[in-house]
Each structure stands twice: as C-alpha cells, then as structure tokens.
C-alpha cells in the first residue's frame, strides 16, 4: 500500500497506483479521495536511481553473458528490471484530484484520440490516392 496525498495514510493499492492517471485516478481506501501519478513522472528520468539501476542491470547481464557464454545469464536482466520498476513506482509522487478535473481529463483524452484517428485516416487516404 502507498500513502495517500490527502490523508497521509496507506490507502492506495499497488495496481491502483500503477495504472493511475488523471483520467483514471486511484481512490484511497482510507479517506475515499482521488489521486494520481502525473505523466511527467511516469515517462521521465525524475526517478533517476531506479533508471540507473535498470541500465546497470542490463550492462551486468550482457557482461555475464560474455564472461560465462551462457544465455541464462540474460535472465538476470528482467529480474533487475522488475525490482527497479517496483522501486520506481514506490518513489513516484501522487497528486490529489477532484471529480471535475477527472471529467476534464477524460474529455481531453478523448479529443486527443479522435484527433489521432482523423490524422491517421487522412494519411491513409492521401497515400492511397
């Protein structure tokens, strides 16, 4: 369980935090408030130590592959990647969000997806002329 930014109690579940976003926030089991992990933290290098751990894990796996000549040494890489990903998830900050803000985020996301579909459709039409 992770700490809720509203009540400062452990009320956010693992999977809930993993999939939380502004359009699908986590609900705290203790206070019922909504919170999410901002996308700038999810896809950036703000969590530098776990990312460094992933890179070092990849380097260690390749190094062991060349030292042992065994393909099984590459199995270390996914294990290190998962451990560092869990570490990264636990270190990402959560923000409180209201129901109205969730509605706006869903509407914006839907408009963005429809725009991408229209652009993709136009590209298909133009390339097939």
Secondary structure, 3 states (H helix, E strand, C coil): CEECCCCCCEEECHHHHHCCECCECEECCCCCCEEECCHHHHCCCCCHHHHHHHHHHHHHHHHHHHHHCCHHHHHHHHHHHHHHHHHHHHHCCCEEECHHHHHHHHHHHHHHHHHHHHHHHHHHHHHCC
